[in-house]
Amino acid sequence: MSVYKSDEEVAIQRESCLLVSATITEVAKILKPGITTLSLDEMAETFIRDNGATPSCKGYHGYPYSLCISVNEQVVHGFPGKYILKEGDIVSIDTVVYKNGFHGDHAYTFVIGESTPEVLDLVRITKESLYEGIKHAITGKRTGDIGHAIESYTNGQHGYGVIRDFVGHGVGREMHEDPQIPNYGKQGKGKKLMENMVLAIEPMITMGTHKIYMLDDGWTVVSADQSPAVHFEHNVCVKKGAPLILSDFSIIEAAEKANSNLNSSYY
């Protein structure tokens, strides 16, 4: 059942969403070749707890970390570990925090150092597709309108693979609420959007196939053809006329541009 929130609840939830943005910003400040993904997770957990919140991912159905860190062909739910980041890596950071009764949940993809024009295009177009989908998060539209916009932009215009096995969702007092928000769909189809639904809209796009497989850890999702994958996610409140984005990429982008180890030339 879909959850509709009061304006007061949306304002409280926004604090959690902004703390996710701040957490990913802290990661962006230190991303560079030569550090392990586990060190990023440890820093992020400390930051989240120091800000009066708990990392929702840690312990969720047995997930052992605070961040999902997916590198290169990994699509989502990658395990932090001993992997040492290197020049050219594509790094997707996805995390959820719980504070004052509500979850915030979003994701951002970074490129470390030099990369190919094809990879930078994939990052840019996936990020742009997120905003194409968000345009339809308004009262009276349907989930299919969001998915259709993302699919048309990424697959229809550019031939990229749109992951179908994992989707966006409602988010609030529970990490995953109805409705589901696929990144594909038909206009005018799906669940009708009502005011003050809060959605996690999250295109997961590959340079190649939409097919995936899971690693032996039972969590890490990888593109079946090993093609690069990108993941961006915002938390959005459905409103009349125009959506309200609760998360904040601007602080992440500022840190990304300030870090000489990161490639922000895809903008």
The 8 nearest C-alpha neighbors of each residue, nearest first, counted from 0:
[[1, 177, 2, 178, 176, 3, 169, 179],
 [0, 2, 177, 178, 176, 3, 169, 196],
 [3, 1, 196, 4, 0, 177, 176, 169],
 [4, 2, 196, 195, 1, 5, 194, 193],
 [5, 3, 195, 8, 9, 2, 196, 6],
 [4, 6, 8, 7, 9, 195, 3, 10],
 [5, 7, 9, 8, 10, 4, 195, 11],
 [8, 6, 10, 5, 9, 11, 4, 12],
 [9, 7, 11, 5, 10, 6, 4, 12],
 [8, 10, 12, 6, 11, 7, 13, 4],
 [9, 11, 13, 7, 8, 12, 6, 14],
 [12, 10, 8, 13, 9, 14, 7, 99],
 [13, 11, 9, 15, 101, 14, 10, 8],
 [12, 14, 16, 10, 245, 15, 11, 9],
 [15, 13, 17, 12, 16, 11, 18, 10],
 [16, 14, 103, 18, 12, 13, 17, 98],
 [17, 15, 103, 13, 246, 19, 18, 14],
 [16, 18, 20, 14, 246, 19, 15, 13],
 [17, 19, 21, 15, 20, 16, 22, 14],
 [20, 18, 22, 16, 17, 21, 23, 103],
 [21, 19, 17, 23, 18, 22, 247, 24],
 [20, 22, 18, 24, 19, 23, 17, 25],
 [23, 21, 19, 25, 24, 20, 18, 43],
 [22, 24, 26, 20, 25, 21, 27, 19],
 [25, 23, 251, 21, 27, 22, 26, 20],
 [24, 26, 22, 28, 23, 27, 21, 29],
 [25, 27, 23, 24, 28, 29, 30, 39],
 [28, 26, 24, 30, 25, 29, 255, 254],
 [27, 29, 25, 26, 254, 30, 258, 24],
 [28, 30, 27, 26, 31, 25, 258, 39],
 [31, 29, 27, 28, 26, 260, 32, 261],
 [30, 32, 260, 29, 33, 111, 34, 84],
 [33, 31, 85, 84, 86, 34, 30, 111],
 [32, 34, 84, 83, 85, 31, 35, 86],
 [35, 33, 83, 84, 32, 31, 36, 38],
 [36, 34, 83, 37, 82, 38, 81, 84],
 [35, 37, 79, 39, 38, 80, 82, 81],
 [36, 38, 80, 79, 40, 35, 39, 81],
 [39, 37, 41, 35, 40, 36, 42, 34],
 [40, 38, 42, 36, 37, 41, 43, 26],
 [39, 41, 37, 43, 38, 42, 66, 65],
 [40, 42, 38, 44, 43, 39, 37, 45],
 [41, 43, 39, 45, 40, 44, 38, 46],
 [44, 42, 46, 40, 45, 41, 47, 39],
 [45, 43, 47, 41, 46, 42, 65, 40],
 [44, 46, 48, 42, 43, 47, 49, 41],
 [47, 45, 43, 49, 44, 48, 42, 50],
 [46, 48, 44, 50, 49, 45, 52, 43],
 [47, 49, 52, 50, 51, 45, 46, 53],
 [48, 50, 46, 47, 51, 45, 52, 44],
 [51, 49, 48, 47, 52, 46, 18, 45],
 [50, 52, 48, 49, 47, 98, 53, 99],
 [53, 51, 98, 48, 97, 47, 50, 96],
 [52, 54, 97, 48, 96, 55, 47, 98],
 [55, 53, 96, 65, 56, 57, 95, 97],
 [56, 54, 96, 95, 57, 97, 53, 59],
 [57, 55, 59, 65, 54, 95, 58, 62],
 [58, 56, 64, 65, 63, 59, 62, 55],
 [57, 59, 61, 62, 63, 60, 56, 64],
 [58, 60, 61, 62, 56, 57, 55, 63],
 [61, 59, 62, 58, 56, 57, 63, 218],
 [60, 62, 58, 59, 63, 57, 56, 64],
 [61, 63, 58, 59, 57, 60, 64, 56],
 [64, 62, 57, 58, 61, 65, 56, 59],
 [65, 63, 57, 66, 62, 56, 40, 79],
 [66, 64, 57, 56, 54, 44, 40, 94],
 [67, 65, 94, 40, 64, 93, 68, 92],
 [66, 68, 76, 93, 77, 92, 78, 94],
 [69, 67, 77, 92, 91, 79, 78, 66],
 [68, 70, 77, 73, 91, 75, 90, 74],
 [69, 71, 90, 73, 89, 72, 91, 68],
 [70, 72, 89, 227, 73, 88, 228, 90],
 [73, 71, 227, 225, 228, 226, 221, 222],
 [74, 72, 221, 69, 70, 71, 220, 75],
 [73, 75, 228, 221, 220, 69, 72, 222],
 [76, 74, 220, 69, 77, 73, 219, 67],
 [77, 75, 67, 219, 218, 220, 69, 78],
 [76, 78, 69, 219, 68, 67, 75, 79],
 [79, 77, 67, 68, 80, 76, 219, 69],
 [80, 78, 37, 36, 68, 40, 77, 67],
 [81, 79, 37, 36, 82, 78, 35, 38],
 [80, 82, 35, 83, 37, 36, 79, 38],
 [83, 81, 35, 80, 36, 84, 79, 37],
 [84, 82, 35, 34, 33, 81, 85, 36],
 [85, 83, 32, 33, 34, 35, 82, 88],
 [84, 86, 32, 88, 33, 87, 83, 111],
 [87, 85, 112, 111, 88, 32, 113, 84],
 [86, 88, 114, 111, 113, 112, 85, 110],
 [89, 87, 111, 86, 85, 110, 71, 90],
 [88, 90, 110, 71, 70, 109, 111, 87],
 [91, 89, 70, 109, 108, 69, 88, 110],
 [90, 92, 108, 69, 68, 107, 230, 109],
 [93, 91, 68, 106, 107, 67, 108, 90],
 [94, 92, 106, 67, 105, 66, 91, 68],
 [95, 93, 66, 104, 105, 67, 106, 92],
 [94, 96, 104, 55, 103, 56, 54, 102],
 [97, 95, 54, 55, 103, 102, 53, 15],
 [98, 96, 102, 53, 101, 52, 55, 54],
 [97, 99, 52, 100, 101, 15, 102, 96],
 [100, 98, 101, 97, 11, 12, 15, 52],
 [99, 101, 98, 172, 97, 102, 12, 171],
 [102, 100, 172, 171, 12, 97, 98, 99],
 [103, 101, 97, 171, 96, 15, 174, 172],
 [102, 104, 16, 15, 96, 95, 19, 97],
 [105, 103, 95, 94, 16, 102, 19, 234],
 [104, 106, 232, 233, 93, 94, 234, 95],
 [105, 107, 93, 232, 231, 92, 94, 230],
 [106, 108, 231, 92, 91, 230, 232, 93],
 [107, 109, 91, 90, 230, 92, 229, 231],
 [110, 108, 90, 89, 91, 111, 107, 261],
 [109, 111, 89, 262, 261, 88, 90, 112],
 [112, 110, 261, 87, 88, 86, 262, 260],
 [113, 111, 86, 261, 262, 260, 87, 110],
 [114, 112, 87, 86, 262, 111, 115, 110],
 [113, 115, 87, 112, 118, 116, 119, 110],
 [114, 116, 117, 118, 119, 113, 87, 120],
 [117, 115, 119, 118, 120, 114, 265, 121],
 [116, 118, 120, 115, 119, 121, 114, 206],
 [119, 117, 121, 115, 120, 116, 122, 114],
 [118, 120, 116, 122, 265, 121, 117, 123],
 [119, 121, 123, 117, 118, 122, 124, 116],
 [120, 122, 118, 124, 119, 123, 125, 117],
 [123, 121, 119, 125, 120, 124, 229, 126],
 [124, 122, 120, 126, 121, 125, 265, 127],
 [123, 125, 127, 121, 126, 122, 120, 128],
 [126, 124, 128, 122, 127, 123, 121, 129],
 [127, 125, 123, 129, 124, 128, 231, 122],
 [126, 128, 124, 129, 130, 125, 123, 131],
 [129, 127, 131, 125, 149, 130, 126, 152],
 [130, 128, 132, 126, 127, 131, 202, 133],
 [129, 131, 133, 132, 128, 127, 134, 126],
 [132, 130, 128, 129, 134, 133, 148, 149],
 [131, 133, 145, 129, 130, 148, 149, 134],
 [132, 134, 130, 136, 135, 131, 129, 145],
 [135, 133, 132, 131, 136, 130, 242, 241],
 [134, 136, 133, 137, 145, 132, 144, 140],
 [137, 135, 237, 133, 242, 134, 140, 145],
 [136, 138, 237, 238, 135, 239, 242, 140],
 [137, 139, 193, 239, 192, 194, 238, 140],
 [138, 140, 192, 191, 137, 193, 141, 239],
 [139, 141, 192, 138, 137, 191, 135, 144],
 [142, 140, 191, 190, 143, 192, 144, 189],
 [141, 143, 189, 190, 144, 145, 180, 146],
 [144, 142, 184, 188, 185, 146, 189, 186],
 [143, 145, 186, 147, 142, 141, 146, 187],
 [146, 144, 132, 148, 142, 143, 135, 147],
 [147, 145, 183, 182, 184, 143, 149, 181],
 [146, 148, 184, 183, 150, 144, 185, 149],
 [147, 149, 151, 132, 145, 146, 150, 131],
 [150, 148, 128, 146, 152, 132, 147, 151],
 [149, 151, 183, 147, 153, 154, 152, 148],
 [152, 150, 155, 148, 149, 154, 153, 147],
 [151, 153, 156, 149, 150, 155, 128, 154],
 [154, 152, 150, 157, 159, 151, 156, 155],
 [153, 155, 158, 159, 157, 150, 156, 151],
 [154, 156, 151, 152, 158, 157, 153, 150],
 [155, 157, 152, 154, 153, 158, 151, 159],
 [158, 156, 154, 153, 159, 155, 152, 124],
 [159, 157, 154, 155, 156, 153, 160, 206],
 [160, 158, 154, 206, 153, 157, 207, 205],
 [159, 161, 209, 208, 205, 207, 204, 206],
 [162, 160, 204, 209, 163, 203, 159, 205],
 [163, 161, 209, 203, 164, 204, 160, 165],
 [162, 164, 165, 161, 209, 166, 181, 182],
 [163, 165, 162, 166, 211, 210, 209, 181],
 [166, 164, 163, 162, 167, 181, 203, 182],
 [167, 165, 181, 180, 182, 179, 168, 164],
 [166, 168, 180, 200, 199, 201, 179, 181],
 [169, 167, 179, 180, 199, 178, 198, 177],
 [168, 170, 198, 176, 177, 178, 197, 199],
 [169, 171, 176, 175, 174, 198, 197, 173],
 [172, 170, 173, 101, 102, 174, 197, 169],
 [171, 173, 101, 100, 102, 174, 170, 176],
 [174, 172, 171, 175, 170, 176, 102, 101],
 [173, 175, 170, 102, 171, 176, 172, 55],
 [174, 176, 170, 173, 169, 168, 177, 171],
 [177, 175, 169, 170, 173, 168, 178, 174],
 [178, 176, 1, 169, 179, 0, 168, 175],
 [177, 179, 169, 168, 1, 176, 180, 190],
 [178, 180, 168, 177, 167, 181, 166, 169],
 [181, 179, 167, 168, 166, 142, 178, 182],
 [182, 180, 166, 183, 146, 167, 179, 184],
 [183, 181, 146, 149, 202, 150, 166, 180],
 [184, 182, 146, 150, 147, 181, 149, 143],
 [185, 183, 147, 143, 146, 186, 181, 182],
 [184, 186, 143, 147, 188, 187, 144, 183],
 [185, 187, 144, 143, 188, 147, 184, 141],
 [186, 188, 141, 144, 143, 185, 189, 140],
 [189, 187, 143, 186, 185, 141, 142, 190],
 [188, 190, 143, 142, 141, 191, 187, 185],
 [189, 191, 141, 142, 192, 178, 188, 143],
 [192, 190, 141, 140, 139, 189, 193, 142],
 [193, 191, 138, 141, 139, 140, 190, 137],
 [192, 194, 138, 196, 139, 195, 191, 237],
 [193, 195, 238, 237, 138, 196, 239, 192],
 [196, 194, 237, 3, 4, 236, 197, 238],
 [195, 197, 3, 237, 194, 236, 193, 2],
 [198, 196, 236, 235, 169, 170, 195, 237],
 [199, 197, 169, 235, 234, 168, 170, 200],
 [198, 200, 234, 168, 167, 169, 233, 201],
 [201, 199, 167, 232, 233, 198, 234, 180],
 [200, 202, 232, 167, 231, 199, 203, 233],
 [201, 203, 182, 230, 231, 204, 129, 125],
 [204, 202, 230, 162, 229, 201, 161, 74],
 [203, 205, 161, 229, 160, 228, 162, 202],
 [206, 204, 228, 160, 207, 227, 159, 226],
 [205, 207, 159, 226, 227, 160, 228, 121],
 [206, 208, 205, 160, 226, 159, 209, 224],
 [209, 207, 160, 210, 224, 205, 223, 222],
 [208, 210, 160, 162, 161, 211, 205, 163],
 [211, 209, 208, 223, 222, 162, 212, 224],
 [212, 210, 222, 223, 221, 220, 209, 213],
 [211, 213, 221, 220, 223, 222, 214, 210],
 [214, 212, 220, 219, 221, 217, 218, 215],
 [213, 215, 216, 219, 217, 220, 218, 212],
 [214, 216, 217, 213, 218, 219, 212, 220],
 [217, 215, 214, 218, 219, 213, 78, 77],
 [218, 216, 215, 214, 213, 219, 220, 62],
 [219, 217, 216, 76, 220, 213, 214, 77],
 [218, 220, 77, 76, 214, 213, 75, 217],
 [219, 221, 213, 74, 75, 73, 212, 218],
 [222, 220, 73, 74, 211, 212, 72, 213],
 [223, 221, 211, 225, 224, 72, 226, 210],
 [224, 222, 211, 210, 225, 212, 221, 208],
 [223, 225, 226, 222, 208, 207, 210, 211],
 [226, 224, 222, 72, 223, 227, 221, 73],
 [225, 227, 72, 224, 207, 206, 222, 205],
 [228, 226, 72, 71, 205, 206, 225, 229],
 [227, 229, 205, 72, 74, 204, 71, 73],
 [228, 230, 204, 203, 122, 108, 205, 74],
 [231, 229, 203, 202, 108, 91, 107, 204],
 [230, 232, 107, 106, 201, 202, 126, 108],
 [233, 231, 201, 106, 105, 200, 107, 199],
 [234, 232, 105, 200, 199, 246, 235, 201],
 [235, 233, 199, 245, 246, 198, 244, 105],
 [234, 236, 244, 198, 197, 245, 243, 233],
 [237, 235, 197, 243, 195, 196, 242, 244],
 [236, 238, 137, 194, 195, 136, 242, 196],
 [239, 237, 194, 137, 242, 138, 241, 195],
 [238, 240, 138, 137, 241, 194, 237, 242],
 [239, 241, 137, 238, 242, 138, 237, 136],
 [240, 242, 239, 238, 137, 243, 134, 136],
 [243, 241, 238, 237, 136, 137, 236, 244],
 [242, 244, 236, 235, 245, 237, 238, 241],
 [245, 243, 235, 246, 234, 236, 242, 233],
 [244, 246, 13, 234, 235, 16, 243, 247],
 [247, 245, 16, 17, 234, 244, 233, 20],
 [248, 246, 249, 20, 17, 250, 245, 251],
 [247, 249, 251, 250, 252, 20, 246, 107],
 [248, 250, 252, 251, 247, 253, 254, 20],
 [251, 249, 253, 252, 248, 24, 254, 247],
 [250, 252, 24, 248, 254, 249, 253, 255],
 [253, 251, 255, 249, 254, 250, 248, 256],
 [252, 254, 250, 256, 255, 251, 249, 257],
 [255, 253, 257, 251, 252, 256, 28, 27],
 [254, 256, 252, 258, 253, 257, 27, 251],
 [255, 257, 253, 254, 258, 263, 252, 259],
 [256, 258, 254, 255, 259, 253, 28, 261],
 [259, 257, 260, 255, 256, 261, 28, 254],
 [258, 260, 261, 257, 256, 262, 112, 255],
 [261, 259, 258, 31, 112, 111, 262, 30],
 [262, 260, 111, 112, 259, 258, 110, 255],
 [261, 263, 112, 110, 264, 111, 113, 260],
 [262, 264, 265, 256, 266, 261, 255, 110],
 [263, 265, 266, 262, 119, 256, 261, 123],
 [264, 266, 119, 263, 123, 120, 122, 262],
 [265, 264, 263, 123, 119, 122, 120, 126]]
